[in-house]
Amino acid sequence: MKVKGLIASFIVLVLFLIATSYAAELPKGDRPTKPNVLFIAVDDLRPELGCYGKSYIKSPNIDRLAKRGMLFTNAYANYPVCGPSRASLLSGIYPSSKRFIKWNCSQDKEVPGVVSLPMSFRNNNYQTVSLGKVYNNFEDGKGSWDKNWRAPITTTLWDYQSKEGIRIFEELNADRYKNTAARANNNLPKRGLPYEKPDIPDVAYHDGQLANRAIDELQNFQNSGQPFFLAVGFHKPHLPFNAPEKYWDLYDEKDIKLPSNNFFPKGAPEAAMFNWNELRAYYGIPEKGPVSDTMAYNLIHGYYACVSYVDAQIGRVLNALENLGLASNTIIVLWGDHGWFLEEHGFWSKHSNFERAVHIPLIVKVPWENSGQKVEALVESVDIYPTLCELTGLSQPFHLQGKSFTSLIDNPSQPWKEAIFYRMGKGETILTHNFAYTEWIDYKTEKPYARMLYDHRNDPEENVNIAELPENKKIVEDLHDKLLKHIIERDKLIIP
């Protein structure tokens, strides 16, 4: 154990030195005519990082990016599922009860003809490249990309690299691979182990290969001199929590803690419950009821390892951007697609209207602006499209439903949005600086059948639903009216 501890300490030191190299300050300069954009999407990444005050997480590269950019402490996704969240950001349109609902939703089919974020750049003579998981539906975004690439399957779907992981996955899916009808009737494979930690190099997994490809594309951009919009979508820390052993060794099992609120919130309606089937699909996870404490510790450990693993890959891309002389002319956005539960409220995964399911990390680095600031203003994923248009001088398409937060870069403390909005299934939520209020709506009657209210000033973990307390009647009525107004305005959008 002492040897592993020394190795882990050495890795942290190396990662810190690499990150420090990246963080060498550049003088604030004039705004370039056609700045590049590096958009980094990270799957299932919580704002549980060193730069968000969680010093136990080893994320030196993201932390250094935050020191050079703007860190948004109150950023939120508009839907807590990969497909809708990404389609919403890339189209600039809110999810609704009629669009962006399923995990594999299609922007092209649900809002046909919309000019996507990358298409706006392509239409303005930028080279647009998508690497990894950008749209959840790989076929989406037609006309948006000059190149669209994902890492090839090397061993199995879900990217198992250990002998045990490969063996179990293949045994679970033996019938599927032999039986064409079984494959047709079940479009997803049976999933294998929920985590693994083989002693392998970073590039054995898809995210390591993705970082390699991103570095190659940056080299191509340097050679061509053409302005670019490069989207790099990292998969970890998405399940399964597979990461090289050295990243597991960064964390001492004795320091990992289970959440103190491993219980369903008091007074919360049944509508707020979900069975976290995403994790239950994995080998060794019970179909009902909680996981064992041993499994919970291992899952949290694996999640942390994956965060450090993807942080290292992000660092490699950021270092290349710097070393190739592109950083001074490139806007960087690092965005988590939604939140994730690590047994808070007894939940795993994200399919929920609780705040933790949508609270995301968001860091924006604009090389000609001031850096190292924290922004407490409420922002949401739909705001990113108009922001990038304004920063790069592109016109904003008529259909955008977000609000550019460019002015926050110069004045982070100015008055801003009073509320942001997100939804999941039949649940619609309004979140202000003080409250989170959710209604579940019967679409036949258009009336709510369940609701919950949390006071984030006194209950930031959302442990006690106070929607039915008589003293909160006025608060509920006010938030209901604002939520209803948002839904009406949101659903007015008609795509020709």
GUMITOR-226578 format. One record per residue (C-alpha): y, z negated, x; chain; residue in three letters. Coordinates in steps of 0.05 Angstrom, whole numbers, plus 32768, in hexadecimal, padded with zeros to 4 digits. Layout:
residues N
     yy     zz     xx   unit   code
      Y      Z      X      A    ALA
...
end
This chain:
residues 496
     yy     zz     xx   unit   code
   8000   8000   8000      A    MET
   802F   7FF1   803A      A    LYS
   8024   8037   8055      A    VAL
   8033   8056   8011      A    LYS
   8071   802B   800C      A    GLY
   808A   8043   804F      A    LEU
   807C   808B   803C      A    ILE
   80A1   8083   7FFA      A    ALA
   80DD   8064   801E      A    SER
   80DD   809E   804F      A    PHE
   80DC   80D0   8016      A    ILE
   8117   80AD   7FF4      A    VAL
   813E   80AF   8036      A    LEU
   812F   80FA   803F      A    VAL
   8143   8109   7FF7      A    LEU
   8184   80E2   8001      A    PHE
   8195   8107   8040      A    LEU
   8188   814A   801E      A    ILE
   81B3   8136   7FE4      A    ALA
   81EA   811E   8012      A    THR
   81E8   8161   8035      A    SER
   81F2   8183   7FF2      A    TYR
   822A   8154   7FE0      A    ALA
   8259   8166   8019      A    ALA
   829D   816A   7FF8      A    GLU
   82C0   81AD   7FEF      A    LEU
   830B   81AE   7FE7      A    PRO
   8323   81B9   7FA0      A    LYS
   8336   8202   7F9C      A    GLY
   8354   8236   7F6D      A    ASP
   832D   824D   7F32      A    ARG
   8305   828C   7F45      A    PRO
   830C   82CB   7F1B      A    THR
   82C3   82CF   7F08      A    LYS
   829E   828E   7F17      A    PRO
   8253   828D   7F17      A    ASN
   822A   825E   7EEB      A    VAL
   81EC   8238   7EFF      A    LEU
   81CE   821A   7EC0      A    PHE
   8196   81E8   7ECD      A    ILE
   816C   81D2   7E90      A    ALA
   813C   8198   7E98      A    VAL
   8106   818A   7E64      A    ASP
   8101   8144   7E44      A    ASP
   8131   8125   7E76      A    LEU
   814F   80E2   7E60      A    ARG
   8192   80CB   7E7A      A    PRO
   8169   8099   7EA2      A    GLU
   8181   80AC   7EE7      A    LEU
   81A4   808B   7F21      A    GLY
   81E7   80AA   7F0E      A    CYS
   81E0   808C   7EC8      A    TYR
   81DA   8047   7EE5      A    GLY
   818D   8044   7EE9      A    LYS
   8187   8034   7F33      A    SER
   813C   802D   7F30      A    TYR
   8135   8078   7F24      A    ILE
   8132   80A2   7F64      A    LYS
   815E   80DE   7F52      A    SER
   818B   80E9   7F90      A    PRO
   8199   8133   7F84      A    ASN
   81AF   812C   7F3C      A    ILE
   81D6   80EF   7F4F      A    ASP
   81FB   8115   7F85      A    ARG
   820A   814D   7F54      A    LEU
   8228   8119   7F25      A    ALA
   8255   8100   7F5D      A    LYS
   8271   8146   7F66      A    ARG
   8276   8157   7F1C      A    GLY
   8283   813A   7ED8      A    MET
   824D   810B   7EBC      A    LEU
   824D   8107   7E70      A    PHE
   8233   80C3   7E59      A    THR
   8232   80D5   7E0F      A    ASN
   8212   811A   7E0D      A    ALA
   81E1   812B   7DD6      A    TYR
   81B1   8163   7DC3      A    ALA
   81B5   817E   7D7C      A    ASN
   816A   817D   7D70      A    TYR
   8135   8153   7D94      A    PRO
   8102   818B   7D9F      A    VAL
   8101   81BF   7DD7      A    CYS
   8106   81FF   7DAE      A    GLY
   813D   81ED   7D7D      A    PRO
   8166   81C9   7DB3      A    SER
   8166   8205   7DE1      A    ARG
   8171   8239   7DAA      A    ALA
   81AC   8210   7D91      A    SER
   81CD   820A   7DD6      A    LEU
   81C1   8253   7DE9      A    LEU
   81DB   826D   7DA7      A    SER
   8213   823A   7D9F      A    GLY
   81FB   822C   7D57      A    ILE
   81E6   81EA   7D38      A    TYR
   819F   81E3   7D20      A    PRO
   819A   81DD   7CD4      A    SER
   8166   81D4   7C9E      A    SER
   815B   8220   7CA0      A    LYS
   815F   8231   7CEA      A    ARG
   8147   8216   7D2D      A    PHE
   8112   81E7   7D10      A    ILE
   80CE   81F6   7D31      A    LYS
   80BD   81E8   7D79      A    TRP
   80B5   8233   7D86      A    ASN
   80EF   824B   7D5B      A    CYS
   810C   828F   7D6B      A    SER
   8157   8298   7D73      A    GLN
   814E   82E4   7D6E      A    ASP
   812C   82DE   7D2A      A    LYS
   8153   82A5   7D0C      A    GLU
   8199   82BB   7D20      A    VAL
   818F   8305   7D30      A    PRO
   81C9   8329   7D51      A    GLY
   81E9   82EA   7D6D      A    VAL
   8207   82F2   7DB2      A    VAL
   81E4   82BC   7DDB      A    SER
   8204   8295   7E14      A    LEU
   81E3   82BF   7E4B      A    PRO
   81F1   82FF   7E24      A    MET
   823B   82EE   7E24      A    SER
   8238   82ED   7E70      A    PHE
   820D   832B   7E74      A    ARG
   823F   8350   7E48      A    ASN
   8275   833E   7E7A      A    ASN
   8252   835B   7EB7      A    ASN
   822E   831C   7ECE      A    TYR
   81E6   8321   7EE6      A    GLN
   81BE   82F3   7EB9      A    THR
   817C   82D5   7ED0      A    VAL
   814E   82A5   7EAB      A    SER
   811B   827E   7ED4      A    LEU
   80E9   824D   7EB7      A    GLY
   80F1   822D   7E73      A    LYS
   8136   8240   7E59      A    VAL
   8127   8258   7E13      A    TYR
   80E9   8234   7DFB      A    ASN
   80D2   8275   7DDC      A    ASN
   80CB   82A0   7E1A      A    PHE
   80D4   82E1   7DF2      A    GLU
   8116   82C9   7DD6      A    ASP
   815B   82DF   7DEC      A    GLY
   814F   832A   7DED      A    LYS
   8189   834D   7E0E      A    GLY
   819F   830D   7E30      A    SER
   817D   8313   7E73      A    TRP
   8179   8343   7EAD      A    ASP
   813C   831C   7EC5      A    LYS
   8110   82EB   7E9F      A    ASN
   80DA   82C7   7EC8      A    TRP
   80AA   828D   7EC1      A    ARG
   8079   8274   7EF4      A    ALA
   8033   8292   7EEC      A    PRO
   7FF8   8267   7ED9      A    ILE
   7FD4   8251   7F18      A    THR
   7F9C   8224   7EFE      A    THR
   7FA5   8211   7EB5      A    THR
   7FD8   820F   7E7E      A    LEU
   7FFF   81CE   7E84      A    TRP
   7FFC   81D8   7ED0      A    ASP
   7FC4   81A9   7EE6      A    TYR
   7FB8   81AA   7F30      A    GLN
   7F88   816F   7F3C      A    SER
   7F3D   817B   7F39      A    LYS
   7F36   8148   7F01      A    GLU
   7F70   8165   7EDA      A    GLY
   7F54   81AC   7EDF      A    ILE
   7F0D   8195   7ECD      A    ARG
   7F21   816F   7E8F      A    ILE
   7F50   81A7   7E77      A    PHE
   7F1A   81DB   7E7F      A    GLU
   7EE5   81B1   7E5C      A    GLU
   7F13   81A5   7E21      A    LEU
   7F22   81EF   7E1B      A    ASN
   7EDF   820E   7E2C      A    ALA
   7ED2   8225   7DE5      A    ASP
   7F18   8241   7DDE      A    ARG
   7F13   826D   7E1B      A    TYR
   7ECF   8288   7E04      A    LYS
   7EE2   8291   7DBB      A    ASN
   7F18   82C3   7DA9      A    THR
   7F1C   82AA   7D61      A    ALA
   7F27   8262   7D79      A    ALA
   7F61   8279   7DA3      A    ARG
   7F7F   82A0   7D69      A    ALA
   7F7A   8265   7D3A      A    ASN
   7F97   8232   7D6A      A    ASN
   7FD2   824C   7D91      A    ASN
   7FD6   8210   7DC1      A    LEU
   7F9F   81F9   7DEF      A    PRO
   7F82   81B3   7DEA      A    LYS
   7FA9   818B   7E1C      A    ARG
   7F8B   8167   7E57      A    GLY
   7F9E   8127   7E7B      A    LEU
   7FE3   810A   7E6B      A    PRO
   7FF2   8103   7EB6      A    TYR
   7FD8   8110   7EFC      A    GLU
   7FEF   8101   7F43      A    LYS
   7FCC   812E   7F75      A    PRO
   7FDF   812F   7FBF      A    ASP
   7FFB   8176   7FBF      A    ILE
   803B   8199   7FD4      A    PRO
   8075   81A1   7FA3      A    ASP
   806C   81EC   7F9D      A    VAL
   8025   81E4   7F80      A    ALA
   8045   81D4   7F3D      A    TYR
   806F   8205   7F14      A    HIS
   80B0   81E1   7F20      A    ASP
   80A8   81E7   7F6B      A    GLY
   809C   8231   7F63      A    GLN
   80D8   8235   7F34      A    LEU
   8105   8217   7F69      A    ALA
   80EB   824A   7F9B      A    ASN
   80FB   8283   7F6B      A    ARG
   8140   8267   7F5C      A    ALA
   8150   8265   7FA7      A    ILE
   8139   82AD   7FAE      A    ASP
   8167   82C2   7F74      A    GLU
   81A2   829E   7F93      A    LEU
   8195   82C4   7FD4      A    GLN
   8195   8305   7FAB      A    ASN
   81D8   82F2   7F8C      A    PHE
   81F6   82E3   7FCF      A    GLN
   81E0   8327   7FE9      A    ASN
   81FA   834D   7FAC      A    SER
   823B   8326   7FA2      A    GLY
   8233   8330   7F57      A    GLN
   8249   82F7   7F29      A    PRO
   820D   82D5   7F0A      A    PHE
   81F5   82A8   7ED2      A    PHE
   81B5   8289   7EEC      A    LEU
   818E   825C   7EBC      A    ALA
   8157   8232   7EDB      A    VAL
   812A   820C   7EAB      A    GLY
   8101   81D5   7ECB      A    PHE
   80C5   81BC   7EA3      A    HIS
   80BC   8175   7EBD      A    LYS
   80C0   813D   7EA7      A    PRO
   809E   815D   7E6B      A    HIS
   8056   8149   7E5D      A    LEU
   8025   8148   7E7E      A    PRO
   8045   811B   7EB2      A    PHE
   802A   8141   7EEE      A    ASN
   804D   8137   7F31      A    ALA
   8037   8135   7F7A      A    PRO
   801F   80F1   7F90      A    GLU
   805A   80E4   7FBE      A    LYS
   8089   80E0   7F82      A    TYR
   805C   80AD   7F60      A    TRP
   8060   8085   7FA1      A    ASP
   80AB   807F   7F9A      A    LEU
   80A0   804C   7F63      A    TYR
   807D   8009   7F69      A    ASP
   8052   7FFD   7F2C      A    GLU
   8067   7FB4   7F2C      A    LYS
   80B0   7FC8   7F1F      A    ASP
   80A1   7FF3   7EE2      A    ILE
   80B1   7FD0   7EA1      A    LYS
   809D   7FDE   7E59      A    LEU
   80D7   7FE1   7E27      A    PRO
   80EA   7FA1   7E05      A    SER
   80F2   7FC3   7DC1      A    ASN
   80AB   7FDE   7DB9      A    ASN
   80AF   7FD6   7D6D      A    PHE
   80C5   7FFF   7D31      A    PHE
   810D   7FEC   7D21      A    PRO
   8116   7FB6   7CED      A    LYS
   8128   7FD3   7CA9      A    GLY
   811F   801C   7CC0      A    ALA
   8104   804A   7C8A      A    PRO
   80BF   8069   7C8D      A    GLU
   80E1   80AD   7C95      A    ALA
   80F5   8097   7CDB      A    ALA
   80AD   808E   7CF1      A    MET
   8088   80C4   7D18      A    PHE
   8043   80C4   7D39      A    ASN
   8057   80E2   7D7D      A    TRP
   8020   8116   7D77      A    ASN
   8039   8139   7DB5      A    GLU
   801D   8102   7DE1      A    LEU
   7FE1   80F6   7DB4      A    ARG
   7FCA   813D   7DC3      A    ALA
   7FB8   8128   7E0A      A    TYR
   7F75   8110   7E23      A    TYR
   7F6B   80C5   7E20      A    GLY
   7FA4   80B7   7DEF      A    ILE
   7F8E   8097   7DAD      A    PRO
   7F97   80BE   7D6D      A    GLU
   7FB6   8082   7D4B      A    LYS
   7FD8   8042   7D61      A    GLY
   7FF9   802F   7DA3      A    PRO
   7FE2   8040   7DE9      A    VAL
   7FC8   8008   7E15      A    SER
   7FFA   7FE5   7E43      A    ASP
   7FD6   8003   7E7F      A    THR
   7FDF   8049   7E62      A    MET
   8028   803A   7E52      A    ALA
   8036   8024   7E99      A    TYR
   8014   8063   7EB5      A    ASN
   803A   8090   7E86      A    LEU
   807E   8072   7E98      A    ILE
   806B   8074   7EE2      A    HIS
   8058   80BE   7EDA      A    GLY
   8099   80CE   7EB5      A    TYR
   80C2   80AE   7EED      A    TYR
   809A   80D4   7F22      A    ALA
   80A7   8116   7EFD      A    CYS
   80F2   8106   7EFB      A    VAL
   80F3   80FD   7F46      A    SER
   80C9   813B   7F50      A    TYR
   80F7   8167   7F27      A    VAL
   8134   8146   7F48      A    ASP
   8119   815E   7F8C      A    ALA
   8111   81A5   7F71      A    GLN
   8158   81A4   7F55      A    ILE
   8170   818C   7F99      A    GLY
   8150   81C8   7FBB      A    ARG
   8175   81F8   7F8C      A    VAL
   81B7   81D4   7F95      A    LEU
   81AF   81D4   7FE1      A    ASN
   81A2   821F   7FE0      A    ALA
   81E0   822A   7FB6      A    LEU
   8208   8204   7FEA      A    GLU
   81E7   8223   8027      A    ASN
   81F1   8269   800D      A    LEU
   823C   825E   8004      A    GLY
   8239   8264   7FB8      A    LEU
   824A   821D   7FA3      A    ALA
   8296   8225   7FA7      A    SER
   8293   825D   7F74      A    ASN
   825D   8242   7F45      A    THR
   8262   8216   7F07      A    ILE
   8224   81E9   7F02      A    ILE
   820A   81CD   7EC1      A    VAL
   81CF   819D   7EC1      A    LEU
   81B5   8190   7E7A      A    TRP
   817B   816A   7E5D      A    GLY
   8160   818D   7E1E      A    ASP
   8155   814C   7DF7      A    HIS
   8141   8103   7E01      A    GLY
   80FD   80E2   7E04      A    TRP
   80DD   80A0   7DF0      A    PHE
   80B6   8076   7E22      A    LEU
   809A   8047   7DEE      A    GLU
   80DD   8030   7DD2      A    GLU
   80D1   8021   7D88      A    HIS
   8087   802C   7D98      A    GLY
   8095   8077   7D9F      A    PHE
   8084   80AC   7DD3      A    TRP
   80A3   80F3   7DD6      A    SER
   80E1   8105   7DAF      A    LYS
   80D9   811E   7D67      A    HIS
   8108   80EC   7D47      A    SER
   814E   80DE   7D2C      A    ASN
   8157   80A1   7D59      A    PHE
   818E   80A7   7D8C      A    GLU
   815E   80A4   7DC8      A    ARG
   813E   80E5   7DB1      A    ALA
   817F   810D   7DBC      A    VAL
   81A6   80E7   7DF1      A    HIS
   81A6   8115   7E2E      A    ILE
   81C1   811A   7E75      A    PRO
   81F9   814C   7E7D      A    LEU
   821D   815A   7EBF      A    ILE
   8250   8192   7EC8      A    VAL
   826B   81A4   7F0C      A    LYS
   82A8   81D1   7F0E      A    VAL
   82B9   81DF   7F57      A    PRO
   8304   81E7   7F4E      A    TRP
   830C   81A7   7F24      A    GLU
   830B   815D   7F33      A    ASN
   82C6   813E   7F3D      A    SER
   82A2   80FD   7F38      A    GLY
   82BB   80E9   7EF3      A    GLN
   8295   80CB   7EB9      A    LYS
   82A5   80E4   7E74      A    VAL
   8298   80B7   7E38      A    GLU
   82AD   80EA   7E03      A    ALA
   8278   8100   7DD1      A    LEU
   825E   8145   7DE1      A    VAL
   8223   816C   7DC7      A    GLU
   81F9   81A7   7DDE      A    SER
   821D   81DA   7DB3      A    VAL
   825D   81CB   7DDA      A    ASP
   8241   81E9   7E1B      A    ILE
   8246   8232   7E06      A    TYR
   8290   8231   7DF5      A    PRO
   829E   8206   7E33      A    THR
   827F   8238   7E62      A    LEU
   82A4   8271   7E40      A    CYS
   82E6   824D   7E4A      A    GLU
   82D7   823A   7E93      A    LEU
   82C6   8282   7EA5      A    THR
   82FB   82A5   7E7B      A    GLY
   82CA   82C5   7E4A      A    LEU
   82DD   82CE   7E01      A    SER
   82B8   82A1   7DD0      A    GLN
   828E   82C3   7D9A      A    PRO
   82A2   82B4   7D52      A    PHE
   8262   828F   7D42      A    HIS
   8268   8255   7D73      A    LEU
   8265   8211   7D50      A    GLN
   8273   81E4   7D8C      A    GLY
   82B3   81D0   7DAE      A    LYS
   82C5   81DF   7DF6      A    SER
   82CC   819F   7E1E      A    PHE
   82F1   81C0   7E58      A    THR
   832F   8196   7E4C      A    SER
   8306   8157   7E57      A    LEU
   82FD   816C   7EA0      A    ILE
   8347   8161   7EAC      A    ASP
   834F   8127   7E7C      A    ASN
   830D   8103   7E6D      A    PRO
   832F   80CB   7E46      A    SER
   8353   80F6   7E13      A    GLN
   8341   80EF   7DC9      A    PRO
   8305   811A   7DB9      A    TRP
   82CF   8123   7D84      A    LYS
   82C7   80E9   7D54      A    GLU
   827E   80FC   7D49      A    ALA
   8244   8129   7D5D      A    ILE
   8209   813F   7D33      A    PHE
   81BF   8149   7D3B      A    TYR
   8183   8152   7D0F      A    ARG
   8137   814E   7D0D      A    MET
   810C   8167   7CD4      A    GLY
   812E   814F   7C94      A    LYS
   8158   811C   7CB8      A    GLY
   81A2   8128   7CC5      A    GLU
   81C9   80FA   7CF4      A    THR
   8212   80ED   7D03      A    ILE
   8221   80C6   7D42      A    LEU
   8264   80A7   7D52      A    THR
   8278   807A   7D8C      A    HIS
   8266   803E   7D61      A    ASN
   8230   8054   7D30      A    PHE
   81F4   8080   7D25      A    ALA
   81E6   8092   7CDC      A    TYR
   81AB   80BB   7CC4      A    THR
   8199   80D6   7C7F      A    GLU
   8157   80F8   7C6C      A    TRP
   8166   812C   7C38      A    ILE
   813A   8147   7C00      A    ASP
   814B   8191   7C02      A    TYR
   8137   819C   7BBA      A    LYS
   8168   8169   7B9F      A    THR
   8197   816B   7BDB      A    GLU
   819A   811F   7BD9      A    LYS
   8187   80ED   7C0F      A    PRO
   8147   80C4   7C04      A    TYR
   814B   8098   7C42      A    ALA
   8181   8082   7C73      A    ARG
   818E   8056   7CB0      A    MET
   81CB   803C   7CD3      A    LEU
   81D1   801D   7D18      A    TYR
   820E   7FFA   7D36      A    ASP
   820D   800F   7D7F      A    HIS
   8241   7FDB   7D91      A    ARG
   8210   7FA3   7D81      A    ASN
   81CD   7FC8   7D7F      A    ASP
   81CD   8001   7DB1      A    PRO
   8181   8004   7DB1      A    GLU
   8180   8010   7D65      A    GLU
   8151   7FD6   7D55      A    ASN
   816D   7FC1   7D11      A    VAL
   817E   7FF1   7CD8      A    ASN
   81BC   7FD7   7CB4      A    ILE
   81C6   8010   7C83      A    ALA
   81B4   7FE6   7C46      A    GLU
   81E0   7FA9   7C55      A    LEU
   8216   7FA2   7C20      A    PRO
   824C   7F96   7C54      A    GLU
   823E   7FDB   7C71      A    ASN
   8247   8002   7C30      A    LYS
   828A   801E   7C44      A    LYS
   8272   8033   7C89      A    ILE
   8236   8057   7C6A      A    VAL
   8261   807B   7C37      A    GLU
   8292   8092   7C6D      A    ASP
   825B   80AB   7C9B      A    LEU
   8236   80CC   7C61      A    HIS
   8276   80F3   7C4F      A    ASP
   8281   8109   7C97      A    LYS
   8238   811E   7C9E      A    LEU
   823A   8145   7C5D      A    LEU
   827A   8168   7C72      A    LYS
   8259   817C   7CB4      A    HIS
   821C   8198   7C91      A    ILE
   8246   81C1   7C62      A    ILE
   8271   81DD   7C9A      A    GLU
   8235   81E9   7CC7      A    ARG
   820F   8210   7C92      A    ASP
   824A   823D   7C81      A    LYS
   823A   8267   7CBE      A    LEU
   821F   82AB   7CAA      A    ILE
   8205   82D9   7CE0      A    ILE
   8212   8322   7CCD      A    PRO
end
